[in-house]
Amino acid sequence: MVKLRSCLISPFLVMFCCAILATISTVIAAGAEGEEPGGVRASGPLVKREERRALVSTEYGQISAVRVRDTVNGSYLLHFITLEPNSLFLPVVLHADMVFYVHTGSGRLSWTDEDDLKNSELRRGDVYRLRQGSVFFIQSNLETETERQKLRIHAIFANSDNGLTVQSFWERATGPYSSIRDMVLGFDRKVLQAAFKVPEEVIDELFNGTQQPTIIHSVPATKRTAWEAEAAFIRGLLASRSYNVFELNKKKGKDRARLFNLFKEDKDFENCNGWSTTVTRKKLSALKGSNVGLFMVNLTAGSMMGPHWNPRAAEIAVVLQGRGMVHVVCSSISNETGCRNMRFEVEEGDVFAVPRFHPMAQMSFNNETLVFMGFSTSTKKNHPQFLAGQASVLRALDKDVLAMSFNVTNTTLDQLVAQQHESVILGCISCAEEELRIMEEEIERERQEAREREEEEARKREEERRREEEEARKREEEEARRQEEEKRKREEEEERRRQEEEKRKREEEAAKREEEERRKREEEEERRRQEEEARKREEEAAKREEEEARRQEEEEERRQQEEEARKREEEAAKREEEEARRQEEERRRQEEEEERRRQEEEAGKREEEAAKRQEEERRRQEEEEEEQRRRQEEEAAKREEEAAKRQEEERRRQEEEEERRRQQEQEERSRQEEEAAEREEEERRQREEEAGRREEEARQGEQEETRKREEAARREQEEARRQEEERRQQEDEEEARQREEEEGGRWREEEHQHGMSEDERAAEGERRREEETQREEAAARRWERRQEGGEEDETELEGGDQEWKAILNKRWTV
């Protein structure tokens, strides 16, 4: 037997190792993407009901999750499982310990514990712990004693030894549990066939089955083929004794575990203001080996759980009923930069966490009770330390030292400690309302501070903008002065060059005259001729000098006008453009000076040709300068226009932003006024409803007895009708089976008589099946139309409807 078991284990060990490798890759990928453990992102110390993340949602149930932080120890993962009546939560394998509380409804829990299959009935108030590695599933009951209710379960997950906040390897990979079906079908067909030693048809049936959601409608006992294969996989993986997790009837009454019920056990503390109770491993042995405990508190209207702190455990609570306020005080051992006092309003479905050593107080409003349960991070005796009441820790301290700590007299301290005669749960009329008022004032003050910070930032931005504009204006003035200085230097340089040019010309003319006189003395005729030619040249030179002087005067006047025009243009131009223009003008002047020196050295006709070329070059340069000036003016105009547009758009945007801010403030004030009016109207309506409800309960008490008698008679009638329907169903099935046999016999006889070929027989069979299908569909449509029109007596149905019902019964039985 041992050898056989070892042979069965080996293929499962191979598959198990493959599953681990696949999970490691999933963890690495999830870590690279920065996801939170378990696929649920952590929130703050308070998570509202509407902030829960939906994991599964079908018509038969839902699963939602939250991850709440306590600002000190880390985050905690909670699941909220809701099953409609007669629904089934399919089997899963736990990757972490699960501690749960049954909020409403009833059902049945089945799970594996080492080699045994255990099961237990679930009722409202039950608490229990399932260990990691367990396989479990849950089935909700069809109805309770009074009415149909949904089965609601609140669960928290943790490792066995490390507490609630440390997330295991499996949770980081796939969450706190995984589906049995996914574990089986994650392997190849060949591996599964070799592991289970079954025919290929069985494996094909597993893979051809449709993917089921986590929560489905309760399945009849006849549909277990695929699940039995999954159960065989569990047996091989765990190397346990031969059992089937779905064969509950074989172990009925055996291995039944006892759950702890919060409502059936005695309360730890109870007075007129409410009651509280805790569940530790002394009360529930299943909690041994874990660091998770449970508690429940019920506060009557206008009550308070006295200010206290937990020295060993953090609390993660879920509000079950009512509405209230929670006040948490920052302890001195926490980091000052990340810890602050908190007030928050809680209502049904909200989850909140309080770290250890943080004083807290839970308060109910004057018009309703507050009920909440939760989980603690320690199953040891926690001994909460209360600050007020008969159980106050202040009573155990030295009065003189305590008075020095508060810097008050002993008389004042005696009055502070001795006045309260109650303990643990105290009366506190309108405390919750006062906390709510203070919380709203703090929220409004924070909003006001945020608005003031925004206004301060806007003022700083405006000052920065003005400073930048002032600096830009100073830079423009400095640039204008620099350009004016450069212009003056250029004018002085031009005047100096002009004087040097005139002096050089006079010296050249004197040299020419001396040379002319020397030639006169050497040759008289040549002198006279030369004198004549010199006279002519002098006249021409005089004319040229006169024309040149006039031209230079005109050029100087035109240049001054152009310089004035450029001065206006250069104020809007950039520094780089001015530098380029200056270099171009310098190069042009150098070229003109070289051209003039070359022209003066030439003689005769070359001087006239040079003058013509110079005149043409001047006109061309004037045209180029005119074109450049026009382009600069256009560019300057474009820049000014764009700057004006930007300034106009900025002004318009600021006006719109200011108008939007004013509208938001007006809307916020209107919304707050409307909320206050709605709260007053809601309180008035609740008071009226409470009075009407008390009258209605009195009236219903009288009607309940009559309804019970009528219900008993109705059940007897329904039982008789059900028996009659079963008898008719059996008759219809027998009649349908006889018709099929007769039709099959006739068809075989006709085939034998006519001697049809193989193809003809196949075609005839296909035709007959199509006719049968069409007939069934027509009967089904007639049946649906009759059902939609209302219930009818079966004796009044037509023959086709009776036949279709027989067909449906036959298919359901198969």
C-alpha positions, 0 to 999 in steps of 0.5 A, a space after each residue: 500500500 505504501 509503494 502504491 501511494 508513493 507511485 501516485 505521489 510522484 507525478 503530483 510532486 512534478 506538477 506541484 513544482 511546476 506550479 511553484 515555478 509559474 507562481 514565482 514568475 507571476 510574483 516577479 511580474 507583479 513586483 515589476 508593475 508595483 501592484 499591492 499584495 493580493 491585487 488590492 491597493 491599500 487605503 488609509 485608516 478608514 475605507 467607506 463601503 462604496 470604496 470596496 473593490 469588486 472581485 467577483 460579481 454574479 447573479 448568485 453572489 459577490 466578493 469584494 475586498 478592501 485593504 486598510 492601513 493603521 498608519 503604523 504596522 502596515 495594511 490588512 486584507 479583508 474579503 466580504 463574501 455574499 451568497 444568494 440563497 441556495 448558492 455555492 462558493 466553489 472549492 478553493 485552496 487557502 494560501 493564508 489563514 482565514 478568520 471569518 464572522 457570519 454577519 447574516 443568513 445561514 449555510 454549510 461550510 465544508 473544509 479539509 483538515 489534514 486527512 479529514 473532511 469536516 463540515 459545520 452549519 453556519 449561523 449568524 454570529 459564528 466565528 472560526 479560523 481555517 488554516 492555510 492549505 485547507 480546501 473549503 467551499 460554502 453552500 448557502 441555505 435555500 431559506 431560513 425559519 422566517 425569510 430568505 436571507 443572503 449569507 454574508 461573511 466577513 473574513 480577514 487573512 493572515 499567516 499562521 506565525 507572523 500576524 495580519 500585516 505580513 503578506 505570504 509568498 502565495 498572497 503576493 502571487 495570486 491572492 489569499 486563495 485559488 481555484 481547484 479547477 485552475 490548479 487542475 487544468 493548468 497542466 497539459 493533457 498528457 501530464 494529467 492523463 499520466 497523473 490520473 491514469 484515466 482514458 483520454 476521454 475523461 481529460 477531454 471532458 475536463 477541458 471541454 467544460 465551460 469556465 465557471 465563476 467562483 459563485 454559482 447556483 447550487 448544483 444537483 448531486 448528479 452533476 459531479 463528474 468533473 469535480 470528482 476528478 478535481 477531488 482525485 487531484 487533491 487526494 494525490 497532492 495531499 497523499 491523504 486517505 481516500 475521501 471525496 470532498 463532495 461526498 458529504 452524505 457518507 460522513 454525515 454526523 462525523 467530523 463536525 466542528 464546533 464554531 463559536 457564536 458571539 450571540 449565544 455565549 455570555 458577554 464579557 461586559 454589559 450594562 445599560 449603555 451596551 455590551 462587548 465581547 472578545 474571542 480568544 484562543 481560550 474560547 475558540 481552540 481553532 485560533 491556537 497557533 495564530 495571532 488573530 482574535 475577534 471582538 464585537 461591541 454594541 453601543 446603545 443610542 447616546 453611548 461611548 466606548 470609554 477612551 482606551 488603548 490596546 497595549 498588545 493588539 491593533 484593531 480592524 473593525 467593520 461596522 455592522 449596524 448604525 452610524 457613529 463617530 471614532 476619535 483616535 489620538 496620536 501616541 507619542 511613540 509614533 513619528 511626529 511627521 506621519 501621525 496626527 489625531 483623527 476623527 471620522 464618521 462611520 456607518 454600516 459597511 465601513 472598515 476602520 483600523 486603529 494601531 496599538 498604543 493609540 488611545 481611541 473612543 467610539 461613540 453612537 449618535 443620540 438617535 441610533 445604536 452603533 454595532 461593530 465587530 472586528 479582528 485584533 492582531 493578538 489572541 492573548 489577553 489584551 487587557 485594554 487600558 481605560 483612561 476614564 471610569 471605574 476601570 481607569 488606569 489613572 486610579 492605579 498611579 500615584 496621585 502626587 506624580 499624576 498631579 505633577 504630570 497634569 500640573 494641577 492640584 490633588 483636589 482637581 485630580 480627585 474630582 477628575 478620577 472619582 466622578 465617573 461611577 460607570 466603566 468600559 461603556 459610558 453614557 455620552 449624550 450628544 458626544 457623537 454630534 459634537 465630534 461630528 461638528 468639530 470634524 466638519 469645522 476642521 474640514 472647513 478650516 483645512 479648506 480655508 487654509 488651502 484657499 489661503 495657500 492658493 491665494 498666497 501662491 497666486 500673489 507670489 506668482 504675480 510678484 514674480 511676473 512683475 519683477 520679470 517685467 521690470 527686469 525686461 524693461 531695464 534690459 530694453 533701456 540698457 540695450 537702447 543706451 548701448 545702441 545709441 552709444 554705438 551709433 555715436 561712435 560710428 558717426 565719429 569714426 565716419 567723420 574722422 575717415 572723411 577728414 583723412 580722405 580730404 587731407 589725402 586728396 589735398 596731398 595728392 593734388 599738391 604732388 600732382 601740381 609739383 610733377 606738372 611744374 617739373 614737366 613744364 620746366 623740362 619741356 615747354 610744349 609738353 608743359 603747355 599741352 599738359 597744362 591744357 590737359 591739366 586744366 581740363 582735368 582740373 575742371 573735370 576734377 573740380 566738377 567731380 569734387 563738387 558732385 562728390 561733395 554734393 553726393 556725400 552731403 546727400 548721402 550723409 543726409 540720407 544716412 542720418 534719416 535712415 539711422 533715425 528710422 533704424 533707431 526706432 526699428 532697432 529698439 524692438 529688434 534682437 541683439 543678434 540682428 543688430 550685430 549682423 546688420 552692423 557687420 554688413 554695414 562695416 563690410 559695405 563701407 570697407 568695400 566702398 573705400 577700397 572702390 574709391 581708392 581704386 577709382 582715384 588711381 585709375 585715369 581717364 575713361 576708367 574713372 567714368 566707368 568706375 563712377 557708373 559702376 559705383 552709381 549702379 552699386 549704390 542703387 543696388 545697395 539702397 534697394 537691398 537696404 530698403 528691402 531689409 528695412 521693410 522685412 525688419 519692420 514687418 517682423 517687429 510688427 509681428 512680434 509686437 502683435 504676438 506679444 499683445 495677443 499673449 498678454 490678452 490671452 493671459 489676462 482673459 485666462 486669469 479672469 476665467 480662473 477667478 470666475 471659476 473659483 468664485 463659482 466653486 466657492 458659491 456651489 460649496 456653500 450651497 451644497 453645505 446648506 442643502 446637506 444640513 437641511 437634508 440631515 434635519 429632514 432625515 432625522 425628522 423622517 426617522 422619528 416618524 418612521 420609528 413611531 410607525 414601525 412600532 405601530 406596525 410591529 404591534 399590528 403584525 404580531 396579531 397577523 402572524 398567528 393567522 399567517 402561520 395557520 394559512 402557511 401550514 395548510 398551503 404546505 400540505 396543498 403544495 406537497 400533494 400537488 408535488 406528488 401528483 406532478 411527479 407521478 405525471 412526470 413518470 408517466 410522460 417519461 414512460 410514454 416518450 420512451 415507448 414512442 422513441 422505441 416504436 419510431 426506432 423500430 419502424 425506421 429499422 424495419 423500413 430501412 431493411 425493407 427498402 435496402 437503403 445504402 449507407 449514405 441514404 441511411 445517414 441522410 434519412 437519420 439526419 432528416 429525422 433528427 432535424 424534424 425531431 429538433 424542430 418539433 421540440 423547439 416548437 413545443 418549447 416555444 408553446 410551453 414558454 408562452 403558456 408559462 408567461 401567461 400564468 400557471 395552468 392545470 396540467 390536465 388542460 395542456 395540449 398534447 404537444 405541451 405534455 410531450 415537450 414537458 416529458 422531453 424536458 424531464 427526460 433531459 434533466 434526468 440524464 
